[in-house]
Amino acid sequence: MKRTALALQLILVALFSAMAGMQLVSLTKANWVPYKPKVPPPLPPTISVLSPENRTYHSRNVTLNFAITASLQDDVEIRDWNSRVRNWTTRKLQSPQDWVEINRVSYYLDGVENNVTVPAHSSSLNWSITLQGLSEGTHTIKVNASGRYAATVWVIFVSPSKPPLTDTPYKDTAYSSAVWSHSETTFTISTNSEPTTELPEFPSWTPLLFAVCTVAVVLVVYKRKLSKTQSLESEK
């Protein structure tokens, strides 16, 4: 009986010790915070408004067409955790683990915003829509777009007073801050006036070509008349 009671006491002590240890570890890890490396921002995306152009349209329906491109620049570096050497190292952003993406696009027609749905992980976008029922007068189109870097990094737990806790790192995506750019154009709608019908323009060498053709025709006619005259004289 005494041995059984002693064994039970030892088991209870072990259980209480394990529970206390788990609580201590939980309290200790509660003071650690996850740290995700910072990613520098990219260059602003390039926006090209292909249509409408800065001119007068004689229809109330105009096509809005624009292209946006963002690129992953060379020699962009971040400090990431290197699990092999268990320390911070500097590396360059590179595809496919890192990428640049267009994360938001909108256009303003006369100050009214319209959002555009951007597919995930898109570094280029070609977009087209017909603007219908436009009023007479001048209109303004402004296209806004933002781009950002995305990097696959190691997330570790750090404490202000201790080195990084490296036994539980995990991979996640870190995003840079977004960088905006915009492009603006104006155009005019005028359906009251019909487009001017202009004579087609001809190259500057057209008169010379016409003169050469005329001389050639005159020479052919003269040659034929001359041949006919000589034929009649020979018959006589």
C-alpha positions, 0 to 999 in steps of 0.5 A, spaced: 500 500 500 505 504 501 509 503 495 502 504 491 501 511 495 508 513 493 507 511 486 501 515 486 504 521 489 510 521 484 505 521 478 501 527 481 507 531 482 510 529 475 503 531 472 503 538 476 510 539 474 508 538 466 502 542 467 506 548 470 512 547 465 507 548 459 504 554 463 511 557 464 512 556 456 506 559 454 507 565 458 514 565 456 512 565 448 506 570 450 512 575 450 514 573 443 512 577 437 512 574 430 517 579 426 516 579 418 521 582 414 520 589 411 519 589 403 521 596 400 516 599 395 517 598 387 517 604 382 510 606 380 507 602 375 506 605 368 500 607 365 498 608 358 491 611 356 490 609 348 483 611 348 480 616 348 485 621 345 485 629 346 481 630 340 473 631 338 469 625 337 462 626 334 459 620 337 456 620 344 459 613 345 467 613 346 472 607 348 476 607 354 482 603 353 488 603 357 494 599 359 498 598 365 505 595 367 509 594 373 516 590 373 520 587 378 526 591 378 533 588 379 538 589 385 532 590 390 534 587 397 531 585 403 533 582 410 530 575 411 532 570 416 536 564 413 534 558 417 541 554 414 545 559 418 540 561 423 541 568 422 539 574 418 542 575 411 541 580 405 538 577 399 535 580 392 528 579 390 527 574 385 521 570 381 518 566 382 518 566 390 517 574 389 513 578 385 510 585 383 503 586 382 498 591 380 493 591 386 488 597 385 486 600 379 480 605 378 478 611 373 475 617 374 470 620 369 469 627 370 471 626 377 466 620 378 470 614 381 469 607 378 473 601 380 476 596 376 477 588 378 484 586 377 486 579 377 491 576 383 498 577 382 497 581 375 503 585 373 500 587 367 493 589 365 489 591 358 482 594 360 477 596 355 470 599 356 465 603 352 463 610 355 456 610 353 451 616 353 456 622 354 454 629 354 456 634 349 462 638 351 469 637 354 470 631 359 476 628 363 479 621 364 484 620 369 486 613 370 490 611 377 493 605 379 498 602 384 503 597 385 507 593 390 512 588 391 510 581 394 516 577 397 516 570 400 519 570 407 520 567 413 516 569 419 520 568 426 518 570 433 522 575 437 523 578 443 526 585 445 531 582 450 532 576 447 535 573 440 530 570 435 526 564 437 528 560 431 525 553 433 518 555 430 519 559 424 514 559 418 513 562 411 509 567 409 508 573 404 510 580 406 508 586 402 511 593 401 507 599 401 503 601 395 506 606 390 501 610 386 501 613 379 496 616 374 495 618 367 490 623 365 487 626 358 481 630 356 477 629 350 470 633 347 464 630 345 460 634 339 455 631 335 452 638 333 457 639 328 459 633 323 466 632 321 469 636 316 470 632 309 477 634 307 480 632 300 485 627 300 492 629 301 497 627 295 504 626 296 509 632 293 511 628 287 504 626 285 504 632 280 511 630 277 508 623 276 502 625 272 507 629 268 511 623 266 505 619 265 502 625 260 508 625 256 508 617 255 501 617 253 503 623 248 509 619 245 505 613 244 500 616 240 505 620 236 508 614 235 502 610 232 500 616 228 507 616 225 507 609 223 500 610 220 502 616 216 508 612 213 504 606 212 500 610 207 505 613 204 508 606 202 502 604 199 502 610 194 
